[in-house]
Amino acid sequence: MELNYGPEYDDFRAEVRHFCETEGKKTKSGALRMGENRPSQAAIDWQGQLIEAGYTARTIPKEYGGYGGTADIVKSLIIQEEFVASGTRSGIQNQGISMLVPTLLEVGTEEQKLKYIKPTINGEMIWAQGYSEPGSGSDLASLKTKGVVEGDNFVINGQKIWTSSAQYADMCFILVRTEPEAPKHHGISYLLMDMKTTGIDIKPLVTMTGDAFFNEMFISDVKVPVTSIVGQRGEGWRVANVTLKYERGMIGNPGMSAMGIRGVADLMEEETISGIRAMDMPVYRDRLLKLQGRSLANKYHGLRLLSNEINKEGMGVEGLIVKLSATYLSHEIYSLAVDVMGEFGTLYDGSAYQRQKDWMRQYLGSFMGIIGGGTSQIQKNVISERGLGLPREPLVKLDQNGWELIKK
Ligand SMILES: Cc1cc2nc3c(=O)[nH]c(=O)nc-3n(C[C@H](O)[C@H](O)[C@H](O)COP(=O)(O)OP(=O)(O)OC[C@H]3O[C@@H](n4cnc5c(N)ncnc54)[C@H](O)[C@@H]3O)c2cc1C
């Protein structure tokens, strides 16, 4: 069996490796950590260098600020492998770049693409996602924030919650109910809201990692131009699902677990328990190997999806499983790291006794992926109902008399 990629790809790998060894060395390794603020100027400069070299925004057309390359799965794989192997900082990943930009490319107007994609992929325009509301998280389509047309604007009133980055975002893609009489999935519109508009009040919420990176967002009489709609009025649920598809892809990005595995493997090489390297202890080594196997499976699964996308074959059930599998995997990777560190694993940022990096923070943070973007329970529902065609779960209502079956 011939496992080489061929001379064209060998040359490409050499080029990427050289870039990582020379340019990559000059920059701080790792991705922007959740909870960190807007990308620094250094991160924005690095992003520019990556776009110019074609190592991020690779297939985004030049007129929208991307590299303008053609899709090539093997090259994407090589870039990912070399960046992970050398610990080179990857491009910026955020809700704008990873979720809104591909949504606009798929369903946005030409004007929206020209206006928003370039500053977003450069890391200069930050987006928040205004989906969840109190009482409308898993049952997102029940959202109540209203958008009423007055003249050339939608006037928005309501409340969003868990809105990541809202405290420093420039823009927000927001779901509002514009047709209150329509069935719940049909009365929603998807708007692009400028966060500097009068009437937006942001209140931070602190997670168990101690970071306040998400927020409550109160919206009172906020005016958004009617031209800021993505897709048709009342058809925002379809657009919202396009974004959710890319959100699953972002959270399920196999490169993240590969980075995590690499970090834990390094840790196990360095840490000793009673004089024995953790890497030489079967109990830890076995766990690492199993996780490595799953990480590789995710990586090749990711390539299968990329191939489907390039060949316009659609994602099917394969696309629905990535978030579920990757978030459990990350959780187990960081559990292993905490276990390897023993009692030191429980220490948190700022402890005088903390060794190694912030494994406990990573471990606690891994729960966020399991909940954000639709919980694992909801992912299982989506996979079974939309992916495998199993019967829909019965609709139930909870009141003071207990659960009542509404629809089978
Ligand atoms: C780190 C993080 C970042 C986030 N960022 C954003 C953001 O930027 N923008 C945004 O809009 N939202 C954001 N969210 C919100 C996220 O999408 C919701 O938390 C999630 O969809 C769950 O909704 P909920 O919190 O209202 O929980 P609920 O819907 O109240 O669910 C509570 C529990 O019940 C379970 N459950 C509910 N319905 C079912 C069902 N039908 N079958 C089985 N189990 C069920 C859930 O799995 C969960 O365990 C973020 C969340 C987190 C954790």
The ligand as an SDF file (V2000), in Angstrom:
LIG
                    3D

 53 58  0  0  0  0  0  0  0  0999 V2000
  -19.7500   27.9840   27.6670 C   0  0  0  0  0  0  0  0  0  0  0  0
  -21.0680   28.3120   27.0600 C   0  0  0  0  0  0  0  0  0  0  0  0
  -21.1390   29.3050   26.1100 C   0  0  0  0  0  0  0  0  0  0  0  0
  -22.3890   29.6410   25.5580 C   0  0  0  0  0  0  0  0  0  0  0  0
  -22.4210   30.6420   24.6430 N   0  0  0  0  0  0  0  0  0  0  0  0
  -23.6090   30.9970   24.1130 C   0  0  0  0  0  0  0  0  0  0  0  0
  -23.6900   32.0940   23.1930 C   0  0  0  0  0  0  0  0  0  0  0  0
  -22.6960   32.7300   22.8670 O   0  0  0  0  0  0  0  0  0  0  0  0
  -24.9000   32.4220   22.6990 N   0  0  0  0  0  0  0  0  0  0  0  0
  -26.0330   31.7400   23.0200 C   0  0  0  0  0  0  0  0  0  0  0  0
  -27.0830   32.0710   22.4950 O   0  0  0  0  0  0  0  0  0  0  0  0
  -25.9930   30.7020   23.8950 N   0  0  0  0  0  0  0  0  0  0  0  0
  -24.8170   30.3340   24.4580 C   0  0  0  0  0  0  0  0  0  0  0  0
  -24.7520   29.2880   25.3720 N   0  0  0  0  0  0  0  0  0  0  0  0
  -26.0040   28.6700   25.7880 C   0  0  0  0  0  0  0  0  0  0  0  0
  -26.1850   27.2280   25.3540 C   0  0  0  0  0  0  0  0  0  0  0  0
  -26.5140   27.1350   23.9990 O   0  0  0  0  0  0  0  0  0  0  0  0
  -27.2870   26.6570   26.2640 C   0  0  0  0  0  0  0  0  0  0  0  0
  -26.7660   26.6310   27.5860 O   0  0  0  0  0  0  0  0  0  0  0  0
  -27.6880   25.2660   25.8740 C   0  0  0  0  0  0  0  0  0  0  0  0
  -28.3250   25.2610   24.6200 O   0  0  0  0  0  0  0  0  0  0  0  0
  -28.6250   24.6440   26.9290 C   0  0  0  0  0  0  0  0  0  0  0  0
  -29.7170   25.4880   27.2040 O   0  0  0  0  0  0  0  0  0  0  0  0
  -30.0720   25.8690   28.7250 P   0  0  0  0  0  0  0  0  0  0  0  0
  -28.8120   26.3240   29.3990 O   0  0  0  0  0  0  0  0  0  0  0  0
  -31.2240   26.7790   28.6770 O   0  0  0  0  0  0  0  0  0  0  0  0
  -30.4520   24.4900   29.4010 O   0  0  0  0  0  0  0  0  0  0  0  0
  -31.9010   23.7590   29.3570 P   0  0  0  0  0  0  0  0  0  0  0  0
  -32.4320   23.8010   27.9650 O   0  0  0  0  0  0  0  0  0  0  0  0
  -32.7520   24.3290   30.4250 O   0  0  0  0  0  0  0  0  0  0  0  0
  -31.4800   22.2880   29.7180 O   0  0  0  0  0  0  0  0  0  0  0  0
  -31.2460   21.8490   31.0570 C   0  0  0  0  0  0  0  0  0  0  0  0
  -30.9210   20.3710   31.0230 C   0  0  0  0  0  0  0  0  0  0  0  0
  -32.0430   19.6230   30.4900 O   0  0  0  0  0  0  0  0  0  0  0  0
  -31.6280   18.8170   29.4050 C   0  0  0  0  0  0  0  0  0  0  0  0
  -32.6740   18.7970   28.3860 N   0  0  0  0  0  0  0  0  0  0  0  0
  -33.4260   19.8340   27.9660 C   0  0  0  0  0  0  0  0  0  0  0  0
  -34.2680   19.4460   26.9810 N   0  0  0  0  0  0  0  0  0  0  0  0
  -34.0500   18.1240   26.7980 C   0  0  0  0  0  0  0  0  0  0  0  0
  -34.6090   17.1420   25.9230 C   0  0  0  0  0  0  0  0  0  0  0  0
  -35.5630   17.4610   25.0510 N   0  0  0  0  0  0  0  0  0  0  0  0
  -34.1300   15.8730   25.9900 N   0  0  0  0  0  0  0  0  0  0  0  0
  -33.1480   15.5470   26.8880 C   0  0  0  0  0  0  0  0  0  0  0  0
  -32.5780   16.4380   27.7460 N   0  0  0  0  0  0  0  0  0  0  0  0
  -33.0220   17.7040   27.6960 C   0  0  0  0  0  0  0  0  0  0  0  0
  -30.3850   19.5030   28.8540 C   0  0  0  0  0  0  0  0  0  0  0  0
  -29.5580   18.5900   28.1700 O   0  0  0  0  0  0  0  0  0  0  0  0
  -29.7340   20.0310   30.1240 C   0  0  0  0  0  0  0  0  0  0  0  0
  -28.9730   19.0190   30.7340 O   0  0  0  0  0  0  0  0  0  0  0  0
  -23.5500   28.9520   25.9490 C   0  0  0  0  0  0  0  0  0  0  0  0
  -23.4600   27.9450   26.9270 C   0  0  0  0  0  0  0  0  0  0  0  0
  -22.2410   27.6360   27.4820 C   0  0  0  0  0  0  0  0  0  0  0  0
  -22.1730   26.5630   28.5150 C   0  0  0  0  0  0  0  0  0  0  0  0
  1  2  1  0
  2  3  1  0
  2 52  2  0
  3  4  2  0
  4  5  1  0
  4 50  1  0
  5  6  2  0
  6  7  1  0
  6 13  1  0
  7  8  2  0
  7  9  1  0
  9 10  1  0
 10 11  2  0
 10 12  1  0
 12 13  2  0
 13 14  1  0
 14 15  1  0
 14 50  1  0
 15 16  1  0
 16 17  1  0
 16 18  1  0
 18 19  1  0
 18 20  1  0
 20 21  1  0
 20 22  1  0
 22 23  1  0
 23 24  1  0
 24 25  2  0
 24 26  1  0
 24 27  1  0
 27 28  1  0
 28 29  2  0
 28 30  1  0
 28 31  1  0
 31 32  1  0
 32 33  1  0
 33 34  1  0
 33 48  1  0
 34 35  1  0
 35 36  1  0
 35 46  1  0
 36 37  1  0
 36 45  1  0
 37 38  2  0
 38 39  1  0
 39 40  1  0
 39 45  2  0
 40 41  1  0
 40 42  2  0
 42 43  1  0
 43 44  2  0
 44 45  1  0
 46 47  1  0
 46 48  1  0
 48 49  1  0
 50 51  2  0
 51 52  1  0
 52 53  1  0
M  END
$$$$
